[in-house]
Amino acid sequence: MSELTLSPKKQVQGSFTAPCSKSYAQRAIAIASLRRKPVRLENYGESDDTLAALRILTAFGGAYQLENNELHIKKGIERSSGKNYTLDVGEAGLSARLFSAFSLLFETEIVITGHGSILQRPMDMVIDVLEQLNKKVESKNGFLPLTISGKTIPKTIEVDGSESSQLLTGLLIALPLIDQDTVIHVKNLKSIPYIDMTLEILNDFGITIEHTNYSIFKIPGNQFPIAESYNIDGDWSGASFFAVAAAIGGELTLSNLNKNSSQADKDILLAIEKAGASIKWISNEQVFIQKNELNAFDFDATDCPDLFPPLVALAAHSKGETRIKGLNRLANKESNRGVTLKTEFNKINISVDLDYANDTMIIQGNPQLKIDKEISFDSHNDHRIAMAVALLAINAQVPFTIKNPQAVKKSFPGFFEEYGKI
């Protein structure tokens, strides 16, 4: 399907059950793959990114079985096989960086490859850190594919966390299994909630890591995952679009969401509350959101950059000038999201200014926003852009189209089906 037509959505009401978090799922699969015995992962849901993690598991000699919404890791990775491995990460940025760190568990050759947008995302940080640990890394001018070989020599290393925390996540998962302790000095760490998520899952699996203000991580060696089962959190990232749908179009009850989750994108509730929507927790896993008069808001999305697309849709429907901080974190996503959001929302006369000097996106909202003429939006093959422009069907007066809607398969294959139900 290269194009999808969305009809006007006059009212938003009903309920939405969040799928599993791909961020939690990929981490859980990676950690479970290192256990010496089978692991059961509950509340599992499929997406292109989780399939990439499973593809890597099987490439490493592991095996799994899917039973309804339970993923059974029957066999973990083979560390002592002496084989060389080629790992296809698809377009999954987390898997690319996370499983690059798994090369530290092998002396044989590991090739990390992928396709699509991942080939345009720089891997210099990965190369630098692996070389600090004595690995030899060949690349395509700092991009995938990476060919990694050599013996790991543990020592104190430095990691720059200003661009992404994904490599640090991989290091925190892999390094406990080597036979010596490791110390990581981290500077300019962004996306701290994602590291909290990694540490939380590791702790649930029985692995202990100490840190000092997220700048020094002390990792004891000879630790192995011990948990036999793990329940995967519901996905706040996908749910953020439904939270905004309720805020601009009516009311919804959102379920399968952990009120106390470490997911950074849970902060969507702070944003819609700032804009004026009503929020009420029914239980620790269920929240009710209701439309109200929406006004411009200021929000810092530095630690949750994936919220920019739904936040822009929210700001477009709010009265006044909204300012969202964290713009410089958007360049190396599935698209350059600052540019693509500006391009697509300009089609409906919503001004989106990109102030890179102040790391801020500025949106001029219009609470009377209506689509009253035929428009063709483009996802730019970016799942979150496709979901963001879909929200414009709320209050639209005529149908419109979205090019490359299948991009949502990366994180939320059932998005348009679920969106059609509310």
C-alpha positions, -999 to 999 in steps of 0.1 A, spaced: 0 0 0 17 32 -12 -11 55 -4 -39 56 22 -70 78 21 -83 89 55 -119 101 59 -128 130 83 -131 119 119 -159 140 134 -155 128 170 -130 109 191 -145 86 217 -141 50 231 -111 32 243 -76 22 231 -53 -6 244 -17 1 239 5 -25 222 37 -36 238 66 -11 239 91 -19 212 118 -1 234 111 -25 263 106 -55 239 140 -51 221 158 -47 254 140 -77 269 148 -99 239 185 -89 240 188 -96 277 168 -129 275 190 -140 246 220 -140 270 203 -163 296 215 -199 296 179 -212 300 145 -204 284 127 -171 291 91 -162 287 83 -127 276 47 -117 283 26 -89 267 47 -92 235 36 -76 202 52 -77 168 67 -48 149 95 -44 123 119 -34 151 111 -63 174 113 -87 144 148 -72 138 158 -82 173 144 -117 168 162 -120 135 195 -112 153 187 -138 180 183 -165 154 214 -153 134 233 -158 166 220 -194 169 191 -188 192 155 -199 188 121 -187 199 84 -195 197 54 -172 197 22 -182 215 -5 -156 213 10 -126 231 38 -146 248 73 -148 233 92 -178 244 130 -176 240 138 -213 238 175 -209 232 199 -180 237 228 -169 215 258 -193 209 289 -175 223 313 -205 221 305 -216 185 336 -200 170 315 -188 141 314 -155 123 280 -138 122 262 -113 100 234 -94 117 207 -76 97 191 -49 118 167 -38 92 160 -1 99 161 -5 137 185 22 152 183 6 187 192 -28 174 221 -14 153 238 2 182 227 -23 209 238 -55 191 271 -38 180 280 -40 216 273 -77 216 304 -80 195 323 -76 228 312 -111 237 329 -127 207 364 -128 193 351 -139 159 340 -115 131 306 -98 135 291 -79 106 263 -53 114 242 -44 83 208 -31 75 188 -12 49 169 20 43 173 49 65 196 31 89 224 33 63 223 71 66 226 72 104 262 78 116 280 51 136 311 70 146 303 68 183 299 30 180 333 27 162 351 49 187 339 29 218 345 -5 203 380 5 194 386 17 229 380 -19 240 405 -32 214 381 -41 187 390 -36 150 361 -20 132 358 -15 94 330 7 82 317 26 51 330 60 60 315 59 95 282 42 83 269 7 81 279 -20 74 303 -25 103 328 -54 104 339 -60 139 367 -84 150 394 -89 177 396 -97 214 379 -75 239 402 -60 265 381 -45 293 392 -11 308 378 22 317 362 38 286 346 71 277 312 73 259 296 105 244 259 103 251 250 136 234 236 120 202 220 88 215 219 66 245 214 34 224 251 23 224 253 28 262 222 6 265 241 -21 245 272 -18 267 251 -20 299 235 -53 286 267 -69 272 295 -60 295 281 -77 327 288 -110 309 325 -106 304 349 -119 331 362 -86 343 347 -54 357 343 -24 335 339 14 342 322 37 317 326 75 319 296 91 301 295 127 291 266 148 278 241 120 283 207 127 267 176 105 269 183 95 306 148 79 309 159 53 283 189 44 304 166 41 334 146 17 313 176 -4 305 188 -5 341 152 -14 353 150 -43 329 185 -55 338 177 -54 375 145 -73 369 166 -100 352 190 -100 382 219 -79 368 232 -51 390 250 -20 378 259 11 398 261 46 385 270 81 398 247 107 384 246 89 351 282 100 345 301 70 359 288 34 354 305 6 373 297 -28 358 307 -60 377 317 -88 354 305 -125 355 268 -116 358 241 -135 339 204 -130 335 184 -152 358 147 -143 354 125 -170 339 98 -146 328 93 -108 322 62 -87 314 68 -61 287 53 -26 294 27 -12 271 39 14 246 37 51 256 52 61 223 23 47 202 -2 58 229 10 94 227 -8 98 193 -41 86 209 -36 108 239 -33 138 215 -63 125 195 -84 127 226 -70 161 236 -80 176 202 -111 156 193 -131 143 222 -123 117 249 -106 83 252 -97 57 278 -62 45 273 -53 11 288 -22 -12 292 0 17 302 21 17 333 15 49 353 50 45 368 68 35 336 104 46 329 94 54 293 103 89 285 72 93 262 49 90 292 56 128 294 30 132 267 5 135 296 24 166 309 23 182 275 -14 177 269 -22 188 304 -1 220 299 -22 226 267 -54 223 287 -67 188 282 -82 169 312 -64 138 325 -77 114 351 -61 81 362 -86 53 366 -61 28 378 -23 23 375 -28 10 340 -57 30 327 -60 68 321 -90 89 308 -82 119 286 -108 145 276 -108 175 253 -108 210 266 -99 245 253 -63 242 240 -37 269 244 0 271 234 25 255 257 63 253 262 78 218 265 113 204 268 114 172 246 152 168 248 149 135 267 118 124 247 125 135 211 100 109 197 72 130 211 79 158 186 54 145 159 24 142 182 34 174 200 34 193 167 -1 179 159 -12 191 194 4 225 190 -12 229 156 -47 228 173 -37 251 202 -42 288 204 -9 308 202 28 301 199 41 267 211 78 262 217 93 227 219 130 223 230 152 195 217 151 202 180 187 193 174 179 157 183 157 151 153 182 151 124 191 114 125 158 97 129 140 77 101 137 111 85 151 145 94 120 151 116 124 188 121 124 193 83 96 168 75 73 181 102 78 216 89 71 204 53 40 185 61 23 209 85 31 239 62 7 222 37 -22 232 61 -8 266 67 6 258 101 39 277 106 67 256 119 100 274 125 132 256 132 155 276 155 186 254 156 206 281 174 182 278 204 175 241 199 138 250 196 109 243 173 82 271 172 47 263 161 19 289 154 -13 271 163 -49 275 150 -77 261 172 -100 265 142 -79 243 121 -98 225 93 -88 207 62 -113 217 35 -94 208 3 -77 177 -10 -42 173 4 -16 146 0 7 142 29 40 122 28 53 100 57 88 103 43 89 66 52 89 77 89 64 59 111 59 88 135 53 113 107 26 90 92 9 88 126 12 126 132 -5 136 100 -32 110 105 -43 130 135 -53 158 111 -83 137 101 -99 149 134 -120 179 125 -111 176 88 -140 184 64 -128 164 34 -107 132 30 -69 134 24 -42 109 15 -9 98 32 19 85 10 38 55 23 16 48 53 32 13 57 60 31 75 40 25 107 50 -12 106 83 -2 121 68 4 155 30 0 154 17 -22 125 -19 -19 138 -20 19 141 -44 27 113 -68 -2 123 -68 10 159 -72 47 149 -102 37 128 -120 23 158 -120 55 179 
